[in-house]
Amino acid sequence: MKKMFLFLIIASAFSCAKRVSQENVNTIPREPVKETVVGADADSHGCKASAGYTWSTLKKECIRVFEGTKLSHFDDGKTYTTASYVIFEGNKAELFLDTQKESIILERKSEGDSWVNGDWELIPWKGYVLKKDGKIIYTGK
């Protein structure tokens, strides 16, 4: 009889403990879990930056700029590698520079000429040389 009585006390204690812990779980407010969808970072043109795509004004499509010609920053005779690129389409060139938010479209008049837009000039010499206001700022091959 003592064993039965002891068993009932232990069973009641577990039952009460379980009920209290369930009540506590149900009363704690939970914040909704926000799922991050991979590849859901499309810009206004539908280009997905997580997949390496950027909108090209020149080509009118999403492109991967790193497949273009890489330019290296040039300052005081020292060359620094940066993520700056140029792509070509006919007599036009589109610059994607690390220092600019928007790409820059340059145009040339004929084969062999430099591509120009205002104070920007891309010269085809030993690869490419990009000048701004007459100063060399990028070089590339």
N, C-alpha and C positions, 0 to 999 in steps of 0.2 A: 503494500500500500504506500509506503514511503517513497518507493521508486516511481510509482504512478503519479503521486503528488508532485514530486520533483520534476518529472517529465512535463506536466501541465504548466508549471511555473516557467520553465525554460521555453516551452512552445509559445506561451503568451508573450514573453519578453521579445522573442524574435518577431512575432506578429505585430506588436506595437511599434517596434523599431522600424520595420519595413513600411508601415503605414505613415509614420512621421517623415521618413526620408522621401517617400513619394509625394507627400504634401509639400515639402520644401522645394522639390524639383518643379512642381507644377506652379508654384507661386512666384518663382524667380522669372522676371521678364527676360526674354531672349531677343537679341538683335537679329534681324534676318541676315543670313549668310549671303554675301554678294559673290557671285561666281564671275571670275575673269575668264572671258572667252578668248582663247589665243587666236590671233588673226582678225580680231574685231576692231582694229585700229585704222580703219579706212578713212582717208581724208575726204574732202568735198568732191574729189574726182573719182573716188573709189580705189585709190592707190593704197596698198597696205605697207606701211613703213616697217612692220615687224618682218615682212618678207623681203625687205630691201628695195621696195618700189617707191618712186617719187614721180610726180606729174611733170611731164615735159611739155612746155608751151610750144616748143618748136615741132615736136613729133605728134602732138595732140594725143598722147597715150601715156600709160604708166611705164616707166623704164627703171632699170637698175643702173644708176649713174656710175657705179664702180666698174661697169663694163666699158665705159668710155675711156678717154685719155686722161691719165692722172697728172695733175700739176703739183709741183712742190713750191712752197712759199720761199721767196727769195728776199732776203733783207740784209743790207750792208755787206754783200758778198758772201753771206752764209746761206746755205740752203736748208730748209726745214720741211720735212714731209708732213703734209696735211691732207685732209679728205676733201680735196677740190678736184673737180673733173670738168671736161668739156666734151660735148657730143657734136657731131657734124651732120648736116642735112643739106645737100646741095651747096649753095653759096652762103649758108647761114651756119652759125655756131652758137650753141647754148652753154653758158658757163654756170656751173654749180659750185659756188665758192663758200668756204667755211665762214667767211666774214659777211656774207649776204643772206638775208632771209629768202629772197626771191631769186630765181635764176635771171641771167642777163642774156639777151639775144644780141648777137653781133652779126653784121652782114658785110660781105665783100662784093666788089663790083665785078671782078673777073678772076679766073684761075691764076694763082700765084700772088695775088694781092693779099693784104692784111684784112682781117675781119675787124670792123669798127662799129662802135656805138658810143657817141659822145666822147668822153675822155678815156674810154676803154679801147685798147687795141691788142689784138691777138696776131702775132707775127709768126709765120711759118719759117723758122730759122733754127737749125740744129734741133729739130723737134718743134717745140713751140715756146714762144716768149710772150707773156701777158704783161702789158704795160697799162698803168693808170696815171694820167697826167704826165706822160713821158717817162715815168719811173718804172723800172722792172720790178714786178711784185711776185710773179710766178713763172716757173719754167717747167717744161715737161717734154716727154718723148712719146 
